[in-house]
């Protein structure tokens, strides 16, 4: 039976039962009403008329005759019982005699007997009709109860069966759909009814069967693709580790197993949290994944690993895998892939380069200093006078020696940066004194180009946590660059601004500025803005950045091409 037909029949049957119950109740109530009205109209009125006549007979007055006449006429018109008509006729005769005899006591007595006869006759009728009304009431109660019980049973059966007949198939179908969504394509539904659910079950089973067939037909292909991916990962020369969203190891190639020092059985299928308890390398690899808000994109130091009787260095890269499930809009995290790139050879070359630069720079400083000392002796008049050509030659050699000495100093600083051994002596420092020191160090250079300094600094300024020497070196380098790239007879603006927790020192020039495409590269090592003919190694800003950040500060640049640049360093104040 169709669902629509079931609902129509169920609701229609309830409607019919309500109508039937209403009809039965109305019929019986109407019958009871008729019996009651029969007693009231016929017998009760007769008793009332008789009582009124007896009352005036016992208490005669001027209106006695008229009252008796009125009530007697009403009684004559209300004769409903057997023998009551004859009694009314006899009462009429006695009343006529009573009027002629002028209230004869014997006639009055006869009238009273007639009235008692009529009253007794109606009293018996009332008793008889009351029994009939009681019987009618009992019948009414019986049929109403029977009809109501039948209606209740039918309604209860409908209430129990009809919703379940509709809801149970829907529930079963919903559970089956969930099973299909969970890739249990063997799930089937069985509805024996010929309703819409039966047709729906056939369609659902057909769909599940096709899905199962499709899944089985593609299982071999999927297994082949899985084998291909596993083979590709295992043949990679760099270690690769795959984790699910709960940090459970789902795969690890041979290179990863080597450096971890475990077999595939020992780590695959296990949570990294458990492995980290007994493996320092695993604990190091998942440290950033265990934090609530990992910093993505932050440069990390190479991971040092001792494997195969030698030290190796690996750069770690963690790839977070997110997908958008079918039918949804928001992406969800499904796993992580950890890549370890072997940079041991590069680390060794870098270490050798750093040692070479440090050695060469250190060895060059001594002869360069000797050259400068010799030049000072040549310029001494006590040794002898130089002609103009010799003086020019000495000045040229002095400039070259100064430049070489500066380069070697920057290279030595760079070796500190690259080796990670920056020697800092952080203590409370006065930023104003540091700035004045840098100004004095570059004053001669500024005077050569007739450049003036415009200094903005409050009278009182908080001290900062800084290394005096290296901070002064950074400011000297920034001011020197500003002088180098400024026009003659221009002004360089120097300012110190204190905020809540830090102090900012800025150096702003009115030179040509930096092109937008080069702004983010000015702090890279050995970078020089293309097209410039100014002297420099391209290391000054890079070293400055490392020195300031090593102190917990920041360095930044604001530039407008053709209008100049503004370099700022920010240092933390004393807490």
HUJOGI-V185587 format. One line per field, one symbol per residue. ss: DSSP state (H for helix, E for strand, - for the rest). phi: phi as a letter, one per 40 degrees, with the letter a starting at -180 (. if undefined). psi: psi as a letter, one per 30 degrees, with the letter a starting at -180 (. if undefined). Layout:
ss: ???
phi: ???
psi: ???
//
This chain:
ss: --HHHHHHHHHHHHHHHHHHHHHHHHHHHHHHHHHHHHHHHHHHHHHHHHHHHHHHHH-----HHHHHHHHHHHHH-------HHHHHHHHHHHHHHHHH----HHHHHHHHHHHHHHHHHHHHHHHHHHHHHHHHHHHHHHHHHHHHHHHHHHHHHHHHHHHHHHHHHHHHHHHHHHHHH--------------HHHHHHHHHHHHHHHHHHHHHHHHHHHHHHHHHHHHHHH----EEEEEE---EEEEE-HHHHHHH---HHHH---EHHHH----HHHHHH-HHHH------------EEEEE--EEEEEEEEEEEEEEE------EEEEEEEEEEEE-HHHHHHHHHHHHHHHHHHHHHHHHHHHHHHHHHHHH--------HHHHHHHHHHHHHHHHHHHHHHHHHHHHHHHH------EEEE-HHHHHHHHHHHHHHHHHH---EEEEEE------EEEEHHHHHHHHHHHHHHHHH------EEEEEEEE---EEEEEEE-------HHHHHH------------------HHHHHHHHHHH---EEEEEEE---EEEEEEEEEE--
phi: .ccccdcccccccccccccccccdccccccccccccccccccccccccccccccccccbcaccddccccccccccccbcbbcgccccccccccccccccccfgcccccccccccccccccccccccccccccccccccccccccccccccccccccccccccccccccccccccccccccccgccccbbbbccbcccccccccccccccccccccccccccccccccccccccccccbcbbbbcccgccbaaccccccccgbccccbcgbcccccccbbccccccbdcccccbcccgccbcdccbbafgacbbbccbbbccbbbdcgbbccbcbibbbbbccbccccccccccccccccccccccccccccccccccccccccicbcccccccccccccccccccccccccccccccccgbccbbcadbccccccccccccbccccccbfcbbbbbaccbbccbcacdccccccccccccccccccccgbbbbbabbbbcbabbbbbbbbccgbcdcbccbccccgcbcdgcbccicgbdcccdcccccccgbbbabbabcgbhbbbbbbbcccc
psi: kleeeeeeeeeeeeeeeeeeeeeeeeeeeeeeeeeeeeeeedeeeeeeeeeeeeefefilafgeeeeeeeeeeeeefgjflkfeeeeeeeeeeeeeeeeeghhkeeeeeeeeeeeeeeeeeeeeeeeefeeeeeeeeeeeeeeeeeeeeeeeeeeeeeeeeeeefeeeeeeeeeeeeeeefggiffklkjjflgafeeeeeeeeeeeeeeeeeeeeffeeeeeeeeeeeeeeeffkfkkkkkkafghkkflkleeeeefehlleefekflkfeeeffgjeeeeeegefffkeikjkfkklkkkkkjkhglklkkkkkkkkkkljlkfleklkkfakkkkjkjgeeeeeeeeeeeeeeeeeeeffeeeeeeeeeeeeeefkffelkkleeeeeeeeeeeeeeeeeeeeeeeeeeeeeeefghjjkiklkkjeeeeeeeeeefgeeeeefghklkjkjklekkllljljeeeeeeeeeeeeeeeeegllkgakkkklkkkaeglkkkkjklhafakkeffefffglkgkkkkfkglllfgfeeeeeeeeeefggalklkkljkfflljkkkkkklk.
//
